[in-house]
């Protein structure tokens, strides 16, 4: 079930991540014209990481910690102000604040590390179906295309293949706090390692909180408000974002209007390349 790649949509994402530098340590990013009510959190995280990375001369990002402070306005540019906190011999630290309407909407701290030898172990990748044997997003979600409107038909820079049913379907059939998704950039990316990291940072926010909803059988049609509150990522080993990656996600807890989700991302050869943790607002608008 291999569908045609959407290189144009991916090129648009690459362009979205190509920030304009307007002053030393200050960058400007834009949002796509998608008629969203707020800026997609993965976009802000990816753009902020680009801004941080462009001020770093040595090392690769190994961790980031971010807070979503206010909803982003998709109709105006976002200003990214980078604070060069520390440039060490092995580690470099950056802090980035995303600003709109004179207020911070997002805050990110990122650390970059020069590769060095050390201990090496990992947990095994779960045994799942191969991505090319799984339905495309459009095939999986065909039953909801009328409800989804242009969200169903719009071009997608990230190819998502659900292992099993996506949460909108699975929530109707039984509860589980675990979800697995294959993902990759839907086309070919340049070889810039920072770009691959930023594309996966963008994609990592797309499905992670679904595991919270799955655990309670909540469907999209229910009156529930979901929004990312904070996001943390640890980059363990190299990868390409335009090659298949397995995103293994689960929710260990939800309470007091918030839900926690954890994710592990593996290369197709079983190598663990990334760990993710996110807490989100999960507010029931109707009892």
BELDA-V282467 format. One record per residue. N is the residue number from 0. RES is the residue in three letters. PSI is psi in radians with two decimals (NA if undefined). Layout:
# BELDA-V282467
N;RES;PSI, N;RES;PSI
This chain:
# BELDA-V282467
0;UNK;0.80, 1;UNK;2.10, 2;UNK;2.92, 3;UNK;2.48, 4;UNK;2.59, 5;UNK;1.28, 6;UNK;-0.61, 7;UNK;-0.75, 8;UNK;-0.66, 9;UNK;-0.71, 10;UNK;-0.62, 11;UNK;-0.66, 12;UNK;-0.74, 13;UNK;-0.72, 14;UNK;-0.65, 15;UNK;-0.59, 16;UNK;-0.12, 17;UNK;1.49, 18;UNK;2.66, 19;UNK;2.20, 20;UNK;2.09, 21;UNK;-0.19, 22;UNK;2.94, 23;UNK;2.17, 24;UNK;0.15, 25;UNK;2.24, 26;UNK;2.76, 27;UNK;2.31, 28;UNK;2.76, 29;UNK;3.00, 30;UNK;2.63, 31;UNK;2.74, 32;UNK;1.46, 33;UNK;0.18, 34;UNK;0.65, 35;UNK;2.67, 36;UNK;-0.47, 37;UNK;2.82, 38;UNK;2.39, 39;UNK;2.28, 40;UNK;-0.64, 41;UNK;-0.54, 42;UNK;-0.83, 43;UNK;-0.72, 44;UNK;-0.78, 45;UNK;-0.76, 46;UNK;-0.70, 47;UNK;-0.65, 48;UNK;-0.62, 49;UNK;-0.82, 50;UNK;-0.78, 51;UNK;-0.84, 52;UNK;-0.52, 53;UNK;-0.14, 54;UNK;0.10, 55;UNK;2.26, 56;UNK;-0.44, 57;UNK;2.42, 58;UNK;2.87, 59;UNK;2.65, 60;UNK;2.34, 61;UNK;-0.27, 62;UNK;2.67, 63;UNK;2.60, 64;UNK;2.24, 65;UNK;2.64, 66;UNK;2.32, 67;UNK;1.97, 68;UNK;-0.71, 69;UNK;2.70, 70;UNK;2.39, 71;UNK;2.54, 72;UNK;1.96, 73;UNK;-0.10, 74;UNK;-0.14, 75;UNK;2.78, 76;UNK;2.83, 77;UNK;2.29, 78;UNK;2.28, 79;UNK;2.01, 80;UNK;2.03, 81;UNK;2.25, 82;UNK;2.06, 83;UNK;1.42, 84;UNK;-0.79, 85;UNK;2.39, 86;UNK;1.76, 87;UNK;-3.12, 88;UNK;-0.59, 89;UNK;-0.57, 90;UNK;2.49, 91;UNK;2.35, 92;UNK;2.37, 93;UNK;2.56, 94;UNK;2.31, 95;UNK;2.30, 96;UNK;2.20, 97;UNK;2.29, 98;UNK;2.37, 99;UNK;2.53, 100;UNK;0.57, 101;UNK;0.15, 102;UNK;2.60, 103;UNK;2.26, 104;UNK;-0.26, 105;UNK;2.49, 106;UNK;2.27, 107;UNK;2.38, 108;UNK;2.30, 109;UNK;2.50, 110;UNK;2.39, 111;UNK;2.47, 112;UNK;2.39, 113;UNK;2.27, 114;UNK;2.41, 115;UNK;2.75, 116;UNK;2.67, 117;UNK;-2.98, 118;UNK;2.74, 119;UNK;2.00, 120;UNK;2.92, 121;UNK;2.82, 122;UNK;2.72, 123;UNK;2.67, 124;UNK;2.43, 125;UNK;2.62, 126;UNK;2.01, 127;UNK;2.96, 128;UNK;2.62, 129;UNK;2.53, 130;UNK;-0.64, 131;UNK;-0.18, 132;UNK;-0.01, 133;UNK;2.68, 134;UNK;2.67, 135;UNK;2.96, 136;UNK;-0.80, 137;UNK;-0.66, 138;UNK;-0.74, 139;UNK;-0.71, 140;UNK;0.21, 141;UNK;-0.61, 142;UNK;-0.29, 143;UNK;0.17, 144;UNK;-0.57, 145;UNK;-0.73, 146;UNK;-0.60, 147;UNK;-0.38, 148;UNK;-2.35, 149;UNK;-0.23, 150;UNK;-0.47, 151;UNK;-0.68, 152;UNK;-0.27, 153;UNK;2.63, 154;UNK;2.54, 155;UNK;2.14, 156;UNK;-0.32, 157;UNK;2.15, 158;UNK;2.05, 159;UNK;2.27, 160;UNK;1.91, 161;UNK;2.35, 162;UNK;1.85, 163;UNK;-3.03, 164;UNK;2.50, 165;UNK;2.91, 166;UNK;-0.52, 167;UNK;-0.58, 168;UNK;-0.81, 169;UNK;-0.58, 170;UNK;-0.43, 171;UNK;-0.29, 172;UNK;-0.10, 173;UNK;2.81, 174;UNK;2.44, 175;UNK;2.51, 176;UNK;0.32, 177;UNK;2.45, 178;UNK;2.52, 179;UNK;2.34, 180;UNK;2.32, 181;UNK;2.42, 182;UNK;2.71, 183;UNK;2.70, 184;UNK;2.33, 185;UNK;1.20, 186;UNK;-2.80, 187;UNK;2.35, 188;UNK;2.69, 189;UNK;2.95, 190;UNK;0.00, 191;UNK;1.98, 192;UNK;-0.64, 193;UNK;-0.67, 194;UNK;-0.73, 195;UNK;-0.72, 196;UNK;-0.75, 197;UNK;-0.59, 198;UNK;-0.73, 199;UNK;-0.61, 200;UNK;-0.72, 201;UNK;-0.85, 202;UNK;-0.45, 203;UNK;-0.33, 204;UNK;-0.02, 205;UNK;-0.61, 206;UNK;-0.09, 207;UNK;-0.75, 208;UNK;-0.14, 209;UNK;-0.56, 210;UNK;-0.50, 211;UNK;-0.79, 212;UNK;-0.66, 213;UNK;-0.69, 214;UNK;-0.34, 215;UNK;0.15, 216;UNK;0.47, 217;UNK;2.29, 218;UNK;2.84, 219;UNK;-0.58, 220;UNK;-0.30, 221;UNK;2.72, 222;UNK;1.47, 223;UNK;2.42, 224;UNK;2.20, 225;UNK;2.27, 226;UNK;2.48, 227;UNK;2.37, 228;UNK;-0.86, 229;UNK;2.85, 230;UNK;2.26, 231;UNK;2.45, 232;UNK;2.47, 233;UNK;2.14, 234;UNK;2.01, 235;UNK;-0.76, 236;UNK;2.81, 237;UNK;2.73, 238;UNK;2.89, 239;UNK;2.30, 240;UNK;-0.26, 241;UNK;0.26, 242;UNK;2.68, 243;UNK;2.35, 244;UNK;2.35, 245;UNK;2.17, 246;UNK;1.78, 247;UNK;2.02, 248;UNK;2.51, 249;UNK;2.77, 250;UNK;2.00, 251;UNK;-0.32, 252;UNK;2.60, 253;UNK;2.39, 254;UNK;2.79, 255;UNK;0.70, 256;UNK;0.17, 257;UNK;2.62, 258;UNK;2.49, 259;UNK;2.39, 260;UNK;2.50, 261;UNK;2.55, 262;UNK;2.59, 263;UNK;2.32, 264;UNK;2.21, 265;UNK;2.52, 266;UNK;2.84, 267;UNK;-0.39, 268;UNK;0.10, 269;UNK;0.00, 270;UNK;2.20, 271;UNK;2.09, 272;UNK;-0.27, 273;UNK;2.48, 274;UNK;2.50, 275;UNK;2.47, 276;UNK;2.36, 277;UNK;2.43, 278;UNK;2.43, 279;UNK;2.69, 280;UNK;2.20, 281;UNK;1.56, 282;UNK;2.09, 283;UNK;2.12, 284;UNK;-0.18, 285;UNK;2.35, 286;UNK;NA
